[in-house]
Amino acid sequence: MEYRRSEVVESRPLKRLNFDIEARPLGWLGGDWVHKEITAIGCCWMDDPDSMEVYLLTKRVGSAEKMMRAFAKRYAQADMVVGHFIRSYDLPTLQAEYIELGLPLLGRKLTHDTKSDLVKHHGISKSQETMGAMMGTKALKVKMTVPDWREANRLTEEGLRKTTERVAGDVLQNMQMHAELSKRGLLDVPKLWTPTAD
């Protein structure tokens, strides 16, 4: 009997990008429902905490397009994106901004969502702040008061500083939280996000 030797396939770890966005209200649909405009995107390669980048909306002409293009470049390099409630909020909100600016849309991507992929449970908040505390993350959620948010949404220098701290802090906390949730077996498998309707 003859055996055919199969080709050896080398594998590599997934290149995982953790990200978070901040947004401000831009128009009202009624009640508390608002149109949003992205003011910041924080992202970091999960195997390199020093790779944190924050892209900001400023008062400079063209800053929105610059911010969105910068994130799209990193997104394209990632095998998987990770974050909290990203399939239902962050990714669709980003997509709306790409549509409005007339930029190429985000493509399908493997995602691991620390809210939507969390094991089913009742009686414990699924907020990142709560889950981060329960998982013992060293990075804490950066608190912002109403005056802080008003400064941030007005794009003042102090507001941009606070927004940067907030979005970067959320990414760092989520990275630590994701590691602990994964270690404890509390997350379902990653899922493919597609920009088209199911």
Secondary structure by P-SEA (a helix, b strand, c coil): cbbbbcbbbbbbccccccbbbbbbbcccccccbbbbbbcbbbbbcccccccbbbbbbccccaaaaaaaaaaaaaaaaccbbbbccccccaaaaaaaaaaaaccccccbbbbbbccccccccccccccaaaaaaaaccccccccccaaaaaaaaaccaaaaaaaaaaaaaaaaaaaaaaaaaaaacccccbbbbbcccc
